[in-house]
Amino acid sequence: MRRDLSPHGGPDVTVCITTCNQRDYVAQCLLSVLDQGGRRLLEVIVGDDCSDDGTSEIVALIAKQHPHLVTHIRHGSRLGPSKNTQFLMRLAKGRYVARLDGDDYWFPGKIDAQAAYLDQHADCVAVYTNAVTVTEAGQRIGLFNDVGDATFDLAAMVRRGNFLNNSSVMIRSELVGSWLEIADDLIDYRAHLLHARRGVLAQISKPFVAYRVNTIGSMVLSRNETVRRLYWEAILSVPREAVGDWDYAWGLANFLSRVAVRAIRTRDMGLVREWWPRVVSESPRGSLVVGVMAMWDLFRALGFWGKHRLCKLLGGHCVPVLHHR
């Protein structure tokens, strides 16, 4: 692929890659984009967030080998993941914009499949794909979700919570402004909800992404309390008139069930006691309904976990799934 101009005056697709101290992964990440093949005109912008572990040298070498395609921007001081992403979004010239974390990577055909989907579906503002989950060493674990080929509106995204892979997203350039409006840390669920306020979201069931689970530096792993707060704020950011009461109540209950799962895993039931009154106070349904909804979601999650455990005990072929439909 060459960085060139398409009929609209810029590249077809801009790929924004954020990285910070990911020397063991970043070469595979970058090369997976460069090896996409296809006929889409492309630009790749790498936001190197003041890496000091050798990441910068790896990116610089690849950028030197592909000077008309890859732009390497090394920040002089650390911005953090959200500001780094927003910095790159401001520079994007593509009609479509994709993003990728520097410890994840893509499989061939991703860009063409998603760009073709957006070409053919004018009502769709962002298209995602499924992902393969892998260990830090790249060994396959399972799938990111079991949603399949599907479309979602804002109500569905509130009701079902976060189940889309952020390293798989491709958006129309008109959505870039939504990313730039956020002053606080921007977690993926907030971005998905912003997209859904502008139009239909879609997922392609084929896993075009490899997503590394719980790598060093993962925000979910190292700053779980912050992620929980930002997830809550993402739900509250949705205008109440934009979704019905039942969808909003289910979204809040889904959040509470996620808190309960975390509490069980960490043996810290104080999390549930902390969040219960906050969820009830925001829900358009009473505490009894909230409790029943949350318990349903919790039992459902535990049911998937139990089914997988039983499958393994019986020696069956079991594919672990991070997020169930």
N, C-alpha and C positions, 0 to 999 in steps of 0.2 A: 504494500500500500504506500501511496505517496500523499504528503500533505499538499492539497491542491484545492482548486475552487470548483464547487458544484454550481449549478445554474442559479442558486439563490445568493451567490456571492461569498460563500464560505465553505468550509468542509461539511460533508454530510453529518459526521459524528465527531464530537469532541469527547475524549476519554480523560477524566480527571482521576489521577491516582494519588492518594495520600499515603505518606510513609514517614515513619520515625523509628530509627534504630531497628530495622528489620533486615539486616544484612543476609540472614539465612533464607529469606523468602523473596526479596524484592526482585532478584533477577528472573526467577520463574514467573513472577507476577507480570513484569514488563514484557518478557518474551512471549507470554501467552496472549498478550494484546497484539504484539507485532506479528505473530504467527496466525492471526485470525483468517487471513486469506479473504476472498470475496472482492467485491467491486466498489465498496463504499469508500469515498474519500474521507480521510481520517486525519485528526491531529491528536496527539497525546501530550498532556501536560502533567508533570510530576511535581507535587508539592512536597519537598523534602524538609521536614520540620526540625531543622537544626540537628540532624543526626550526628552522632559522634562515635559510631561503632563500625564504620566502614561502609555503611549504606550509601553515603554520598558518593564515594568513589565508584561504587558499582553502577549507580544510576548515571553518573557523569560519563563513564566509559560507554554504556549503551547509547546514551544520547549522542556522543561523539560519532558512534558508528551509524546513527540514523539522524543526521542533523536536520533533515527536511521534514522529519516526522515527530521527533521527541523534543520537547522543551523541558529542561531540568531547572527548577527554581528551588534554590536552597535558601531557606529563611535564615536571617542572621540571629534571630531570637525565636524562642519557641512560641508558637501560636496556639497549639492544642488542636485536636482533631476537627472541631467545629469551625473554628476560624480558618484553619488550613483549607477545609473543603470550600468554604465561602470565598476565600481568596481565589481558588482555581475556577470556581463558577463564574466569577466576574470576568475572567479572561477567555472563557469558552466562546468560540465563534461558530460552533456547529449548529445545524438545524436541530439535531438531537444531541443530548448530553448524557453520557454514561459515567458512572463513578465506580471506583474499585479500591478496596483497602489493600495496602502493600503486602499483606501476608496472605491474601487470597489469590486465586488465579482463575482464568477462563479456559473453556474448551473451544476448539475451532467451530466456527459457524454462528457464534452468539450474536455478533454485531449484525450480520445480515438478517438473521431470523427476527430480531427485535425491530430493526429499522423497517423491514418489510411489513411487520405487523402494524407499526404506526402509520406507514404509508397507506395501508388498506383499511384502517379503522379510525376515521376522523374524530370519533367521540372519545377515543382513548388518549389520555394525556401522559400516561406512564405505563411501561410494560416491564415486568419482572420475569425471571425464570426460576425454576427450582434449582437447588444446589446439592451437590454431594458434600457431606460432612467428612472431614479428614482430621487426623491427629496433627500435631506439630511437625511430625516427620513425614506427613503426607499419606499415611495409611488410611484407607477408606473405612469409615465408620458406618454411615447410613445415608439418609436423606434429610434435607432441611425441613420439608413438609410433605404432606400427602394430599395437598389441595387439588392437584391436577391442572388441566386447562380450565381456566375460570376467569370471570370478571367480577369486579366488586365496586359498589358505590360507597359513599361516605358512611351510610348507616351500617353497612356490613363491616366496614373497617373499625367502627366504634364497637359494634356488638361483639366481634370475634377477637379483638385485640390484635397484637402484632404477630404475624406469621410469614411476612415477606422478607426475602433476603436482600439486604442493602447493597451488597457488592454485585447484585444482578441488575440493578435498576437502569433503565434508559428513559429519559423524560424529553418532552418537547421543550425547546429553548424558552418558550414563554413562561415556563414554571420556575426558571432560575430566580426571578424576583422574589418568589415565595421563600426560597432558601435564605436570601439575603436580608429578609425582614427580621429574622430571629436574632435577638441580642444575646440570649443565654446559650448554654451548651445545647447542641442539636442532636438528639438521638434519632435513630432510624424511624421509630414509630411516629414521632412528631412530623418527620418529612412525609411519611406515607399519608398521614391525615391531611397535611397541606395539599398534597397532590389530589387526594380524593375530593377536596373542596372545589377543585377546578374541572373535574370530569371523571370518566370511568378509568379504573385501574384494571390491568390484566396480568395474568401469569401464564407463561408458557410452561407446560409440565416437564419438558425435557430439561435435565439438570446441566446447564451450560457453565456452571460455576463450581469451583472447589472452595469450600468455606472451612477454614481452620477453626476448630473449637477450643476456646479457652487458652489461647496463646498468651505468652508473657506480654503484659501491657494491655490485655483485654479490659475494656472498661467494665464489662459485666462481671469479670472475675475480681478486679482490683477495687472497683468503686461501686459495689452493688447498691449501697444506700443511695448514692447519687443517681444511679440509673432508675431506681424505684421512684425517686422524687420527680425526675424528669418525665418518666412515663405517666405519672399522675398528672403533671402539668400539661402533658400532651392531650390527655382526655379532656381536661378542663378548658383547653384552648379552642375546642370545637364549639361554635355558636349553638346555644341551646335550641334555637329555632330551626337549625339545619337538620336535626334528626328527631325522630319521635321519642316519646317518653320510654317506651319499652326497650328500644334499641339502646338508649342511653343508660337505662338501668342495667341491662345485660352487660354493657361495657364496664360499668363500675363493679358489677359482681365478678366479672372475669378478672378484673384487676385484683380484687380481694382474694380470689381463689389462687392467683399467682403468688400473692403474699403468703397465703397459707402453705403452699408448696415449699416456698423458701423457708418458712418457719419450721416445717417438719424436717427438712433437710439439715437445718442448722440447730435444731432443737431449741429454738428461740420463739416460744409462743407469744412473747411480748410484742412481736411484730403484728400479730393479729389484733391484740388488744390496742395497739397504737393506731392502727388504720381503720378498725371497725367503725368508730364514731365518725370519722372523716368521710368514709364512703356513705354511711347512712345519711349524713347531713346533706350530701350532694345529690342523693338519689331521688328521682321523682316518684319512687315507690317506697312503701314503708319498710321498717327494719325486718319484719317477718319475711316479706317478699325478697328483700336483699339477701337474707340468710339462706333461704331456699335456693335462690339462683346460684349463689356462691358455692353452696354445698353440691349442687348438681354439677357445676363445672369442676369442682375438686374431685368428686367421685368419678367423673368422666376421665379426668387426667390419670387418676390412680388406676382406673380400669385399663387404660392403654398400657400403663406401666406393668400391671399384673399380667396382661395378655402376652406382652413381650417376654416377661420372665418365664411364663409357663411354656411358651414356644421354645425358648432356649433349653429349658429342663427336659423337654420332650425330644430335643435334638432336631428340631425343625429349622428351616431357613428363615431367619428372623432379620428383618431390616430395621434397625433403630431409626425412629423419626423424631426430630426435635419438636415439631409443631404439627398437631393433628387438626384435621378439618372439623 
